[in-house]
């Protein structure tokens, strides 16, 4: 058996969002893996949000959406979250 690790870059997060929205990001982060290695910035901030036990999915989506606004036009964010 091997040790499955996943490296997630900031650019990869942007691509995941473009291809499937926040649900796609959530699936990639929370999928089967033994360890996640994230780039500083967007990727690591999203990991913190998704692993925070005190936030529910709606709050997570909201917080992730705010982070992604730095990379996309606000209208694109609204369309992907709908």
N, C-alpha and C positions, 0 to 999 in steps of 0.2 A: 504494500500500500504506500502511496506517495502522499506528500504534503501538498495540498492544493492552495496556492496563494494567488491573489488577483491584485494587479496593479491598476489603479484608476487615476488617470490624469485629468486635469481641468478641461482639456480639449475633448477628451472622451465623454465627459459629462455633458458638454454642449451638444455633441453628436447624438448621444442617447436621448436627450431632450428633443432634439430636432426630429428624430426618427420615431418617437413614441410617447413623448410627454413625460410627466413626472412619474407615472406608473412604470414606464420603461426604466427610469433611473432607479426606482425602488426595487424592482425585480433584479436588476444587475447587482446592486449593493447587497441585497438580502438573499441572493441565490446561494446555492451550495458552494461553500469554500471554507478552508480552514483559517485563512488569514487575509485581511485586506490591507493593502499598502496604498495610501492616497498621497497625491501631490498636495503640497501646501496651497491654501487658498480655497477655491470653490469646492474641489473634490473633498478635502478634509472637513470643510464646514458642513457639507451635506451629510457626511458620515456622522458627525456629531448630532445633527438633527435627527437622523434616522435611528440612532442608537439611544437617544434620550427617552427613558421610560416614562417621563412625565408628560410627553406630548402625544396627542392622538393624531391619526392620519390627516384629518382636516387641518390641524395646526401645522403639521409637518409640511403639507402641500403649500400652505401659505408662506411659511418661512423659506422653503426652497424656491418658491416663485419670486420672492423678493431678491434672493441671491442671483437668480438667473436674469433678472431685469438688467443687470449690468452688461449682459452679453446679447440681449435681444431687445427689439422694439416692444414696448408695453402691450400693443395690440396682439403681437405674436404670443405673448405669455397668456393673455386672456383666452385666446383661441385654443391653445394647447391644454389649458386647465379645464375647459368646458367639456 
